[in-house]
Amino acid sequence: MTALLLPLLAAIPVMAAAVTAILPSRQAGRLVALAVPAATAVAGVVLLVLHRSEPVIAASVGGFVPGVAIPFVSDSFAALMLVTTGVVALMSLVFCDQTGEFGRSRYFAPLALLLLAGANGALLTGDLFNLFVFVEVMLLPSYALIAMTGTWRRLGVGRLFVVINLLTSTLLLAGVGFVYGTAGSVNLAVLAGAAQEDGRVAAALGVVLMALCIKAGAVPVHGWLPRAYPGTSAGVMALFSALHTKVALYAVIRIWATAFDLDPAWGRVLLVVALVTALWGAVASASPVGAREILAWQMVSGVGVILAALAVAQAPGGAIVYMIHHMVTIGALVMLIGAAEHVYRSGQLGGLSGLWYRERPLGVLLVLAIAALVGLPPTSGLTGKLEVVTAALGTGGAWGVATVVVVLVSSLIGLVAMLRLWRGIMWGGPAPRPGDDDGDSDERQREVNEHGDDGDDDDDDNVRPSPRVPARLLVPGGVLAALSVAIFLGYGAMAPEVDRAVAGLVDTDAYVSAVLDGPDAMTDSTIGGRS
């Protein structure tokens, strides 16, 4: 009975999108849009609990025999991703609600729900063709979300986003066709270990992985991401960062573990791409003048670290932990920066300078989020970096050492970039207030720098009260920053779930049995099968 609920995680957001599109009340639409990602997170938690006794739950849709029917499959890895996706998507939509995105168009909520439906379906599908379908379900509303949010840059950004993703989707579909032509199936359970047994299948799956890496923002086709994402609003950028790139990375991990058996021989090409991506993103993040552009380049660097942790190790635990950390941390930073951007009407470092003197709560939360991104305690960043470094050192050899060096160097460069961002938006003179032609006077700047700005302009009728970021705008980013700290402090409770996720990826007998033989074949004896 539980297996039959898996398709509903993709179907319910679609139905909710249809309902919100026709509801006359926008308030009701907001409530539905916020309830669906919350329900996704709750469903993920329930699945995590169930997977303690039943490692894999599968449902076949379409009335066909196993292996041909449309499979929806959940294991601990998918459940962890559902929880993280649901939480980050919920906070992103709460932020969008607070900044007025829902009020600008009645179609914002339906589009966001369709995006979530595609993400849920991609996380649960066990079929490469249906992975392509759900990725397209994610992309279609994304085009409209870019068009209706952000600055005027969104027009050029939208064209770039559409062209890159249409070409990449064509490549992905071609790769799926090649897989079917060489292996006779696109079902992941049927393809288990096939890449090691047949070089033609490996080459076909390589096309699929290449398309997914492009969608994730890996070098050399990476420049679209730092150009496209900052052109949207902060809330939509946080939503995209949690769904688009991470769903692509999830699919890479799933295919690599199932079809390639984490083969280190095939992993060398992926590892080189990953290490170059990690370094390139870190170096490039040190130069932009826009706060969210810096974060977008850090996203590219994070993609490289995740892929490196996958390619270098015999177990993808480091990649899973770092991906969860990255979803939470980037979401927090984007929304915290976005809160200041919404109030001060600028996303440039100079336009946000001097916030420390008047936005102390924002500054404290940014300290936590920046520490998490760099990898400092007490945040999930340290946990993620330690998992990646430990996995790389465990493999030994030159490749493991190279991975550790690149991860540490990219972290150091990332620290420099984050210090530059901190200095640019927190120190210096106060930022110009909306409506001011040339900002505050020198006297006003000295007063704010020395004593802070209490907004009292009784002594000077020509100086208006400084804008303040309301607490409601800090809540979504603050929740994710607190979650990063909670992951660090409570990692002992999270570690068993990660271990179960890794075990399911390394030993795929339980996955294959659940999909091809049905739930009756799932017994405790299937745990710890083929390695």
Beta strands, then each sheet from edge to edge (+ up, - down):
strand 1: 57-61
strand 2: 70-74
sheet 1: 1+ 2-
end
